[in-house]
Amino acid sequence: MKTFLSLLALAATLCQCQIDISCSPSNLSCLENRTRADQALMELPNFVTYPIQDDAFYSTPANFTQAKPGQIVKLEVLTNVTAYDVPPGTSLSRFMYASVDDKNQTVPATGIILWPFTPKTFPYNPLGTAGETKYPLVAWAHGTSGVVRQCAVSNLQNLQYDFRSVFTLANVGYAVVLSDYAGLGTDVPFNYLAYKLHANDVVYSVAAAQSVFPELSAEWVSFGHSEGGGVAWAVGERQSTSPIPGFLGTVAAAPPPFPIATTSNVSNSVFQAFLSFTISHLYGLDLASIFKPVPLQALQYVESIGGCNDAGYAAFATFNASDIYSNVSWPMSQPAVDFAAEYSVSGKPLGGPLLIVQGSADTVVGTVGAMAGYNATCALRENAGVSVQYVSVNDQDHNPSLYASQRFWLQWIEDRFNRLPLQEGCSMANLSSVRPVGSVQLAERFLVEYEKPWVTIFSATFLPSWLWKLDLGYAQGTS
C-alpha cells in the first residue's frame, strides 16, 4: 500500500497540471480534481492506512457501551513502528478508550503513545517513591488535522507534529500520550474546536494510558498547539472544576481561545468552513443558507474521500470569502454565537499554571485572541494565586514559533516535573534572537523525509515555488 501511495504522490508531483489553481468556484469537477491531486501529493503518502476503516484497530468493539470514561477498550502494546516515520530508538503503543461527548454520553476515542528510548529521570516524585524510574508523561493536544476519522494523528506516519514538538519531547525522554480526539479515528461525530470536549478526550487518554502502563508517571503536563492550544487551555480550566491527580500545568501554544470571531465577517479560511459543520451538528446552523452550492459540495467531497487539512486547503485555496459563502456574516448568527459562548476558553478559573506561547507574526490565528484570552484570564480574581505567563516569540509565524521556542517550553516542562516554584500571578516575556535582523529564518519551507530502506533523512528539501502560491501550508487568517 505504501509503495502505491508513493507512486500516487510521484504522479501528482510530475504532473503539476493536475492541481489546477485556475478553478472557478462554480466548477465542481475542477475542484474535485484539484482536491484529489492535492490529497495524492500531500496526504496519502503520510497515512498509515487509507482508508482508515481497513485497519481493524479503529473499529469499535460491540461491548463498548459497558465502558466507563477513561477505561481502555483496546490495547496494542507494541505497535508496528516500521509503518511510521518516528525517530530511531522510539516505540509506539496504540489504544482505544472511552471518553464523553457533548451530551455526556460515553463515546470511543483512540490515542497513541510515543515512547522514548530511555526515560528522562527526575529526583523527586511526590506521588510515588523518591528516585523511582518512571516515564514522565506529556499529554499532547494536536492542532487541526481535519474533521473526519481518516485524519487521526495516530494514523499519520509523522504523528502530525514530528520535530516541531512530539519527536523532540520523546528524544529528550518524555512519554508523549497523543489523543486523536473522539471522531478522529473512531466512527462518531467529530466536533471541531469544541475545546472542552477535546479536553475530556485528553484527560481520559491520560487516565487510560496510566491504567495499563504503570511505568508512566503519575504526574503529567498537558501541551497543545493551535486547535490543541485551545484544548490545552481547556484542560487547565477543567482541572479547576474536575481535577484529576498529578496535573502539573499546561502549555497553550498559538491558541485561538475563541473558536470563532463574532465581530466580523467570515474569512476564506478552510478552518472556519470546517467549524461550520460542527456548529451545524451541535446548534443546527443551516449550511445551505450560508454556503454557495458548489463550495459546499466541494467541502462535502473533501469529507467523502477522507480528505484532511491539505485537501481542504485545495478546495478553497484560490477563493475569497464571497466566492465561498452566500452569507458572509454567518459568524454573527445565533448558532455561531451560542457555540462560541459554550466552547470558548479564557476568563475562567485555572487548576494549575498556564504558559501561553504565541508567535508575534502568527498569520493563522493572530495575536489578538491570545492576548485577549490572557487578559480575561488574568482579570479573574480566582487566578490571582496561579502562574499565567504569556511569551511572545518575536517575528515567528504559527508553526515556526514552536521551533524557535523549544528551549523555553522544554525548560518550563522540566521545571514542572522538578516541582520548582513559579511566581504567582500574570507575567509577560519576549523571546527574541540576538542574530542580526534579516538573518533569521522565518518560513517553515522544508520537508522532513525518511528515504527507505536507506534511512536517509532529508531535512532541508525546500518545497518547489509552484506550491507556495497554493498556500497549502496555511489557511490565511485575520487578526
MARZA-534793 format. One record per residue: x, y, z of N, C-alpha, C, CB in turn. Coordinates in pm, whole numbers, plus 50000, padded with zeros to 5 digits. Atoms other than C-alpha are relative to their C-alpha. Glycine has a CB too. Layout:
! residues N
XYZXYZXYZXYZ ...
This chain:
! residues 479
500834988050000500005000050000500865012550000499065000150121 499174988149990502775024250094500675003149867501054998450110 499374997850130504525018849759499015006149902500544986849944 501044994650087501245025549577499765014850028498714992150016 500244986049964500685057749770501165008849959499745001350150 498834992350042504225069049699499965002749850501294992650037 500114998150144503595063749329498955010649967499654986749931 501014989750022500435084649351500585014050024498794997750091 499394987149969502395112549513500975004149892500704999550136 499064997050106505095110049249499275004349874500884987949971 500774996450119502495111248974499475014250010498854990349979 500514986449982500975142649120501125010249989499305001550136 498864990950008504425158349150500435002249857501174994650082 499544999050138505355150748791498995007049911500314986149945 501044993950081502025162548655499375011550077498924989749959 500484988749925501605196648809498655005149948501025011149997 501264995250057498705203248575498794994350072499934996449853 501135005849929496555180848795499485009650108500394986750063 500414990349901496505208149061499755013049927501065001750112 500404988850085494615234948875499665011950088498804996349909 500254988549914494895268349053499065010149935501315006850036 500924990850068492565284348800498554996050012500375001049854 501385004649985489445265748912499065011450036499924989050107 501064990649964486295286448921499244994650121499035002449880 500785004749885484265285049245498664993949961499775011350095 501245006350046481355273049031500254987249921499215009849916 499645011850078483235244148867500334988650095501195003049905 499815010749903482745214149094500974989449951498664993650034 499125010250054484525189748864501465004150014499664997349853 498644994949987487645211348861500464999650146500095014249944 499654999949859487575214949239500244985950053498915006950082 499825013949957487185177549289501334994549948498844991349952 498735004650056490115170549055501185006150076500095003649850 498924993349928492265196249234500164994050140499735015150009 499965005749866491345181749573500634986249998498594999250060 499445013450012492135146349462501505000449976499324992449887 498574999150031495505156249317500785004750121500245009649881 499324995149881496435175549628500064989250108499305012450054 499995010849902495415146549850501084989749967498624993250006 498985009750041497645123249646501415005250028499864996849852 498674994149983500575147149672500345002150146500095013149927 499674995049867500305159750030499544990950114499405013550018 500585007349888498245134950234500204984949993498555002950008 499955014750007498175099150108501354994250040499664995549861 498715006049961501945093550149500234999950150501125007549933 499784999349856501665102150519499004991950080499955014350046 500945008549928498695080050607500624986350025498684998549921 499615013749973499495047250778499074990549927499994997150152 501015008350068496265032250640499005009149930499284990550100 501054992850073493925045650372499204989949918500625011149906 500754992649899491065042750410500214994250139498525000249966 499735004149862491345040950788499124988450042499815011750095 500925010949965488385016950802500624986449973498705001349923 499355012850030490694989950662500844994950117500885001449878 499245004149882492544989350997499004996450109500995011250047 500985004749902490514968351240500185006550136500104985050015 499774993449871492104986951531498995011150025501415005750006 500874988449984489805016651467498514996450007500235009449886 501415004049989486554996451477499634998650148499734986849923 500444999849861484575000051799499504986250042498905010650021 500465013149955484074967751999498505000150029500774995650125 501445001149982480504955352026499575002850144499534986149959 500354998249858480604956952409500455013650053500614988950084 499454987249956481864993052416499075007350097500275008949880 500964992449919478665006252579500174997450149498574996649958 499795003049858479754989952905501205007550058500204985050018 498774993449955482935010752922499705012950074500925002949881 500084987649924483415039453166501065009849949500164997450152 499014990350045485235072053081501384997450059499545014150035 498635002749958488985066653095500384985449999500205005450135 499745014450001488695029053053500514995749863498734992050037 499455005750123490785010652793499034989649944501394993750026 500825010350063488734990352543500794992349894498765006349937 499105007150092491574981152302501425004550030499625002849850 498614996649972495304979652350500934992649906500354996850146 498955005350087498164974452107501325004150067499885005449849 498844996449918501184973352339501215003449913500364988550094 498854997850089503754971152060499485002649859500984987750003 500454996350134502624989951751501164998849902499415014449998 498985001950102504494982851429500635013449961499394993149875 499364987050025506965011751414500455001649855501205001850092 499544998850139508005003451056498955006649912500364986249945 501054993050075504665017950942500065015050023498634994750040 499934985949963505665051551092501395005549972499645001850147 498724993150013508415077151043500325007250130499985009949881 499644994349871509225082351410501504998650019499224993050115 498545000249986512775088451534500544986350039500425010350103 499355012549956515165058851574500084999450152501424998849938 499955002049856515025044551924498675001550069500955009550059 501324998449939511415053951989499114988149967499345013249953 500975010650026508485029852006498605005550021500264987750092 501394995350002504705031951988499054989850064499565002949857 501105008349952501585018552159498695007149965500114997450155 501314994250031498045024352030498954994650096499604997049853 501065004549911494925022552240498685006949965500375002650147 501344994250009491175028452226499455000650141499064991749905 500494998049865489415041852532498665007249994501015008050086 501304993449993486155057252648500165014550043499074992550098 500084985949963485555094752656498525003750006500785009149898 501404995749995482375115752669499755010949896499635005150142 500354990150102480525137552416499265011850063499144993449890 500664987949952478525169752442498764997150085499605008649882 501165004049918475585150852598500434991550119498984992449914 499415008049892477915133852848499774985049981499445004450133 500125014150034477365100852670501394994449969499054998049880 498705006350024480255076452652500214997649851500114986750077 499655001850141481995076352312501424994649990499865013449921 498645005350015485065058152179500965010549945499994987849908 498924991550051488325076552121501264991549991500235012550092 498745007250015491755064852011501175009150033500134994449857 498794992649971495255075152102501224991549975499995005050144 498745006950023498885065952066501045005750094500455001349851 498914995749912501915067652295501304999049923500054991450130 498654999950055505325077552161500954998650117500295013049917 499115003149889507855061452395501445004049966499934984950035 498584997250023511415074652432500844987450014500505010850097 499085011449986514385051152410500294997450148501335002549923 499865000749854515085058352778499265011950060501514999850043 500774988949941513015079653016500905010650062499054994750104 499364989249927514095113253145499704997850148499495014149952 500205002849859514595109453520499985012950081501094990750052 500124988849908513685133153799500234994950142498615007049987 499645004949866514935130954158498844999350097501055008750058 501074999249902511585137954320498674996949934499965013950064 501295004050053508265121054254499015000250116500074985949933 500824998649879505735133854510498834990450009499485013850008 501125009549994503035108554415500474985649997499045002549884 499465013550002505355078754415501174998950096500434996149859 498825002049916508705068254557501125008749949500424985250001 498904991250039511625092554559501034992149920500655006550124 498965006150080514055083854283499564988649910501054995150088 500425011150084511925057454110500035004149853498604995250040 499924997250142512325054853735498624998449937501034990749931 501284999850070509165064353551500205007349868498885006750087 500014992150123508425077353204499165012550027499434991749879 500804988049977507395113653262499055002349883500915012450019 501085000150099504115119053079499655014349957498774992950057 500524987750059503265147852847498804996349914501095007649916 501225002550078499695147452714499935010349888498725000650091 499964991050115499785162152363498605002249943500924994449893 501264996150065496755180852223500345005649862499205010550086 499554996450134497155182951847499185011349939499944988049910 500704989750077496235211151612499124993849894500995009649937 500935004650102493775208851327500684990149905499445011849921 499515009950096494365177251124498964997449891500364986950071 501125002850089490965175550953498784997850087500284987749908 501245001549923487405167851056499324986549977499045011249964 500575013450020486855131450953500954989750061499764997149849 499255010149925488065099051108501344996749935499184987450014 498745002850070490775094550841501155008450056499845002649851 498994990249962492625124250995500534998150141499445013849988 499455002949868493505107651328501525001149995499584985950047 498544998450002497085117151419500714986750023500445010150106 499415013349984497705080951523500084992649867499204991750100 499965005950134497165073051153500915007949907498584999449941 499044992350080499815097851035501414995350034499845015250026 498685005849978503315084650987500915008950083500644997249867 499164990949921504885115751141499285005250124500455011849915 500814995849885502205119051414499675014949993500734996750131 500374986450036501445152851253501065010450038498705003650066 499164989049952503875173551460501504997149998499605003550139 498595004050015507175154751407500925007750093500455002049857 499004993649915510145175551528499575013750051501295001549923 500514987649941508025206151599499794998450150498705004349931 500315001849858507095190451932500144985550044498605004850029 500125013349940506305153551982501294991949986498854992449936 498735007150014509555139151840501045005950095500505000749854 499054993449911511545164852035499774995850145499895015349987 500325004249864509735156152359500474985850027498505001150025 499585013949981510385118952310501524998950000499414991149890 498545001050009514015124352215500715004450128500495008349885 499374996049873514705141252549499464992150117499785014850024 500335009549895512945113752744498595000150053500885002150109 501404999949955509225121352779499194989649922499385014049983 501005008250068506485096152701498865009449960499484988250091 501004990750051504025115152481498724992349971500525007349872 501315006250021500365104652501499195009249911499264997250135 500724991850097498525117352194498584994749985500725000049862 501395003450027494745116952186499655004449859499055006750103 500484996350133493165116551840498795009450008499634987549921 501304993749976490005133051987498914991049942499955014449936 501115008450044486725114251960499475004749865498875000250105 500484996850134485575112851599501115000649897499275013050002 498845001850088489075113051453500564986250033501105011550021 499665014049973489845076151419498764991850024500924999050119 501205007649968486555064551567498795005249921499715000750151 501174997150085483185064051393498905006850080499474987149936 501004991649933481395091151591500215014249948500134999350158 499814986350050480835128051505501185006950067498725008250022 498894992149946483905149951546499545014550010501274998749910 500454986349976483155183951697501215009350005499185000950132 498814991950017485945205851569499955012950084500195003549853 499834988149917487165233251808499085000750121499795012249916 500805000749877484825222152085500964996450113498824989549988 498835002249915487665226552331499744991350122500535013050044 500195007549876486125212952648499744985249973498845006050080 500185014150035485125180852469501344993549971499064998649879 498675005550027488655175852339500834999350127500725008649894 499315000749871489945183852689499624987350074499685012450086 500415012849943487875154452813500784988649935498484997849982 499275010550071489505133052544501444999150049499975002649848 498604999949955492985143752658500114994450141500575014449994 499935004449860492325138653029499714985050011499005008050086 500315014349991490715104652976501064991449929498634997449939 498905007550061493575094252745501134998050099500525007349875 498985001349895495965100953034499614989050098500215013450074 500465010149905493875080353275500054986149939498575003150046 500005013050067493515052353020501424994649985499335001049862 498625004450020497235051052941500644996150133500835011049933 499425003249869498225051853308499444987050057499755011450098 500635012049944495805023553386500624987149949498525000049970 499435012350057497604998853159501525000549991499424997649861 498544998850003501175012253169500465006150132500475008649878 499594994849869502295015253534501355007149995500054988850101 498714993250012505685027253410499855014849966500854993249895 500244985750022504085060753318499925007250133498705002149918 500034992349877504475087953577498575003650038500855012649986 501294995249953501535097753792499835014849970499844997450151 500044985850033502445134053722499965001749849501225007450060 500094997750144501715148953384499815014849972498854991849939 500164986550053501815180953184499224998949870501385007249978 500674999750130499435189352900500625011049915498485002350016 499314991050093500715207252590499254998949868501544996349984 500695000350128498965217252270500335012149917498524999050019 499704989350095499345238851962498815002449910501254996649915 501084996050090496805257951751498664995350059500224994049856 501205005549937493485239951800500364993750133499324989749907 499555006549877495395219752058500415009950108501154991049971 499734989949900496475252152226498755003750076500605012349935 501284997749933492825259452296499614988250087498925002849898 500315012149922492415223452414500844999750128500264987249916 499135000049882495425226052648499535010350102501475002849960 500564989549912493955258252788498764994550071499655012949919 501225005849942490645240052842500334989250103499124994149890 499585009949900492495212053025500305007050132501244992249951 499724992549879493785238053271498755004850070500885011749968 501264995749941490265251353321499234988250059499145007149895 500695012049952488855216253360500554995850135500154988549899 499405004149875491305209853641499475007950120501505001649992 500544992249889489685237453847498644995050044499915014749962 501345004849968486275220653835499944984950017499035004149892 500005014649993487045183553783501444995150004499234993649880 498565003249997490645178453896500264985150004500655006650120 499515013649986492485145953848501435000950050499914992149864 498694999249935495695137354032501155001749901500244987650084 498744999750072499155145653909500185011449903500164987649928 499904989250098498425176153694500995010550049498625006349975 498954990649964501455199253693499885013549928501334994049970 500134987650075500435225753439499764997349853501235008650017 500355001650141499635232153075500665010849915498495000249981 499394990950097501265248452772499045001749884501404994849952 500894997050112498995265452519500795008049897498735008050048 499214993650105500965273352203499095004349886501114990649950 500794994450110499405295651934498524996950016500504994649866 501405004049977495945291352090499035010049941499734998550148 501144991250032492745305451937498964998450111499394996649858 500915002349886490845309652269498535000749963500285010050107 501394998450043487695320052087499854993049866499605015149990 500025008250122486815293651826499485007149877499184987950023 500504992950118485055318651604499795014650038498674993549947 500204985749975485015356551577498545003549973500945008649911 501404996150018481555371351622499885014949971499184996450124 500024985550020482535407451550500345003949857500955006750095 499634996650137483475405051185499454989449905501535001349985 500465009650100482535387750863500974988349992499855006749863 499205012250012483855353450780501195002349908499144988549947 498834999450087487285348450621499924988549900501334999350082 499975011150095488285324350345500694987850058500715004349872 499305011149936489935301050597499174987249993500325003550146 500705012950002489055264550549499684995650142500844989349927 500305003549862489195261850929498605004750040501055006050093 501354995349969486085283250959498954991949927499865014949964 500945008650073484415262350692499834986750073500484997649855 500095012349921485275230850891499145002350124501404995250041 500734997149877483895247551203498505001049977500515012950061 501434998650028480565254851036499304986450007499785006449863 500585013449993479995217251012499714996250146500944989649934 500215002949858480415214151391498815007850054501265003350080 501104991849950478065243051461498674995049943500215014949962 501205006050058475565226951225499574987950082500254995949853 500315012149925475805194451421499505003150141501244991150008 500334997349860475625209951769498875010050018501225005050071 500964989149980473415240551713499075002449883500745012550030 500984999250107471535234951389500255010849897498695002150058 499704990350105473335260051167499664994049865501505004350006 500435004850131471825256650819501115002749898498675006949956 498864998350090474815250850592499565004949863500764986949985 500484995950132472765255250274499685014849994498774991949961 500344985849997471865290250386501225009150010499085002950115 498804991649987475455301950435501014997549889500664997650134 499065003450107477445283950161499365002249863500474985550013 500425001350138477195288149790500024985249965500905008349904 500195014550019476165254449645501274992549965499004997849892 498845007750044479395244049470501084999350108500585006249874 499035001349891481835252949755499554990450110500275013550060 500495009549901479595233749997500174985849950498535002750033 499815013350057479635203849764501474996149997499414999349858 498565002750002483405206949733500494995950138500775012349951 499595003549864483825206150111499444986450040499555010750099 500595013249973481465176550137500784989249925498514999649959 499185009550075483585159649869501304997350074500305005349859 498795001949919486695165450081499744989650108500455013450064 500335009549894484985147050365499754986149945498785004950077 500385013150054483685119150142501204991649960499105001949880 498805007550040487195109550024501004998850114500675006849880 499075000749887488715111450372501085010649990500634986450009 499034989250011490425144350295500205007150132499565009949894 499674993249875492175162950573500365014549971501174992850073 499724985750014493755197450604500355004149858501125003850090 499514995750131495565199050272498944998749892501224992149961 501095001350096492615185850075499015011450016499294986450017 500884988749976490505212650240500595013049947499735001350147 499344988350056493075239150151499835000449848501515000150037 500085000450146492995227549791498615003949951500364986049949 501364996950042489225230449774499745015149998498994993250091 500294985749985489285267049882501205008949971499515002750140 498704993050002492875277149801499995013549931501014991449934 499904987950082492205304349544498795009150010500214996249857 501274992649994488895318849661499995010550111498854990450020 500334990549895487745348749858498784995050075499765014149942 501165004249921485115345350128498705001549921499925008250129 501234997950078482505359449891499814989649891500015013949938 500125011150095483275331149648499424987750066501374996749939 500365012149925482555305449919498625001050062501034997350107 501204998649918479665319750118498975009249934500375005450137 501104991150039476285333950027499655009450115498774991849957 500234991849881476095347750381501335001550073498904993650093 498674998349941479455362050489499945004850145500825009949917 500134995849861478095373550825499514988650090499055011850011 500525010949920477175338850947500704998250135500114987349923 499425001149864479725340551237499235007950105501425004849998 500814992449905477295365251395498614994150017499885014549955 501315006549986474335341251361499854994550141499834988849895 500245004849863472725328451680500674986550026498504998850025 499305012649974474045292551639501505002050023499804990449885 498574997649983477605305751600500305007050132500535008449884 499834992949872477235329351896499834990350117498995011750013 500225009949894475865300952110501184990450012498714992149974 498855009049997478735278152010501185006850068500384995749858 498874992849942481335304652097499845001850149500175013549932 500244998049857479725311452432500244987350080498575004950023 499875012849930479775274652523501414994449995499044989949941 498745007350021483165264252389501265008649999499924992849872 498804991749989485495294152415500714997250132499645015049990 499255000749876488265293252674500485014050036501204990149988 499494987749937489765320852894498925006550084500525009949893 500944993449911488185342053162499374990650100498935006549921 500515009949905487655310953378501124996250096499454987449926 498975004349905489465297453686500864988849942499354995250131 499045010250042492555276053624500344990950117501285006649943 499635009749897493525244653812501484997350007499284987249977 498555001649999497265249253762500635010349910500404985949956 499314989750078499925270253591499764998649850501474999550028 500224999550145499445280953229501125008049935498615006449967 499024993050083502165290152980499405001749861501354992249993 500484996950135500985307352661501215003649915498945011550001 498914997250093503465306952370499395004549869500934987549980 500654994450116502505329152079501015007149909498905009850043 499164993050096504415339051765499425013749972500134992049871 500504986550021504195376551718499595002549856501045010150041 500344998450142503875371951340499094988749953501275000449913 500885011250033501265344151350498945004449900499334994350127 500974996650104499245345651028498784990950000500664999649864 501105009650000496915316851115498955003650105500534985950025 500964996249896495345326051449500215014350047500104990450118 499764986349958496905360151504500295001150148498825008749964 499634997849860497925375251836498875006350082501225008950008 501054992849928494745394351922499244990850094499035006549901 500785009249918492855364052050500774995250122499564988249919 499205005049887495685350352265500185010850105501374995249951 499844989149904496275384352423498695003050073500515012649928 501294997749936492565389552488499694988850101498885000849894 500235011249910492355354852642500875000950125500274987049929 499084997949887495395361852861499445010650094501405004149951 500534989249917493885394652982498744995950075499715012349914 501255004349935490485378953054500284990250112499064993649897 499645009849897492105350653249500665006950119500934989349943 499304993049893494335374253447499085009250079501145008049943 500934991049932491405397053532499154992850104499105006849899 500845007849910489725368753722500664998850138499724985949941 499455000149865490225371154098500474986050041498975005150099 499645013849961490325333154134501364995849948498954990449949 498705003850056493515332053925501165007950058499975001849850 498944991849941495485355954145501154991550054499445008750111 498975008749943497365326854302500574989949902499464992850117 499545009450103498025308653972501005007149909498804994549917 499034994350093501005314253744499454999449857501364992550009 500414999150140499935326153397501055008449928498555006249984 498934992950069502765335653164499735000249850501374993550029 500174998350145502465349352810501385002849942498985011749966 498704998450063505595345152598499815002649852500894987550023 500084996450141505775362852262501304996249931499715015249983 498835004250078508135346752009500115009649882499884984849952 499964988850091509195376851810500274995949856501055009750044 499875001350146508765376751431499754985949948501375004249959 500215013850044507805339851418498524997249975500554990250104 501355003350043504725325451249499444988250079499984996949849 500815009849927502255298651355500804987450038498804995949916 499185011849972504385267051322501445003550038500004990949881 498614996849965507865283151327500185004150146500495011049913 499864995949860507165297151675500264988150091498745007550047 499725012049920507205261251809501474996449997499174988249951 498565002950011510725255451676500815010250079500444999849853 499184989349943512055289051790499935000350152499565013449945 500174999549854510725284952145500254986750068498625004750033 499855013349941511645248352201500805000150130500674990649901 499184999649879514375256052453499185004950119501245009049979 500764994149892511945276852656498954990450054499335012949954 501065008549947508995253052671500514986650054498974997449891 499405012149941511225222752730500445002650143501194995249916 499564996749865512705240353031498815001650093500845012850000 501194998149918509245250253157499424986550042498945008249925 500535013449968508045213953138500924992950099499854991649871 499055006449907511205201053308499865005950140501465001749949 500144993649869510765226353587498744995550072499995015149986 501235004749936507235214253648500234986150061498824999649898 499735013249945508405178353692500985000750117500554990849891 499104997949887511135191053923499345007550115501235007649955 500804993349898508405208754122500605013350042499854991050121 499454986949969510185242154101498865010150012501015004449892 501084990349981508055271054227499925010049885500175007450131 500244989650099506545296453989499485012450070499014995249892 500544987749946505795332654056498505000549975500705012349937 501454999350014502095336554122499605012549922499334999950138 500514988750075500035359253902500434999749855500465012850063 499804999350145500425370653544501295007449967498815006849932 498784993550046503595379953359500144998049851501244994450074 499775000650143504755386153004501505000249973499295011549928 498605000450038508065379352831500094999549849500744988050064 499735000650143509585382052484501194990949973500265014049942 498875007850050511785356852307500455006349869499634984849981 499464993750120513995374352054501374994349970500075015450018 498675004650039517025363351857500985011650007499984994049857 498954989749999520285382151908500705000949865501014997250111 499404999650133521205374551550499475012349925499694986949920 500424987850071521005403951307498654998349931501065003949897 501284999950069517615413251166500224996149853499325013950011 499885004750138517135395550833500834987549984500595010749918 499175012050011519485366750914499314987750058501325002150071 500715011049935516925345451100498964994349904499335004650132 500995006550085514895320050902498615002250058500304984949986 501374997549957511215329050920499024989449952499565013549953 500975009150060509485304050693500304985450035499985001749849 499885014549986508845267150753499784994149861498964994150105 500135003750140509605256150399500674986749968500575010849913 499305012450027511235222350442499114987950027501274999150084 500655012849975510095186350435500994991150073499524993449868 499175010249936511445160150674499584986749940499845000150158 500355012050074511605128150475500974988650032499995002849849 499185011849978512845093250554499994991949872499474991650121 499915007250126514085076050239500334985550031501075006349906 499815014049964513625038750294500404991949877498724994250063 499495005549873515335014550315501335006050043500144985149988 498674994849970518405036750329500035008750125500515007949884 500104992249878517175056250633500765013149987500514992050119 499384987150023518465088350481498985010850033500515001349855 500924989449961516925119550630500345012749923500055002650153 499844987250070516475149950409499215010450078499524999149850 500704990549914515685178450644500005014149942500645000250136 499974986650059516225207650407499604999549853501385006450015 500515000950136514345197650092498915010549984499464985649968 500934988950005512645230150003498854997149903500725012849960 501165001750085509165229749862500175007949871498725004450075 499904992650126509015239349495499125012550002499594991049882 500684987149993507915275049437498574999349949500765010449922 501365000650053504835264149241499004995650106499954990449881 500895003649892503445250149567499755011650096500564988250076 500184989149905503975282049765498715007649974501195009649995 501134991350031501295301249581498654993050020500115004949858 501245007149968498745274049652499645001850148500134985149967 500244997649859499115283250020499524987150068498955011350019 500435012849945498885246350113500414998550145500564988649918 499525001649864500795250550436499165007050104501375004750009 500784992349904498495275850598498675004149938500785012350047 501204993250044494995289050576500145014450045498704993450058 499834985949963495135326850568498935003850100499955009249875 500944995549899493535341250877500105014850022500244992750130 499974985849968492835375351015500225001650150498705007149955 499814997449858493785390751345498705003850067501035010950020 
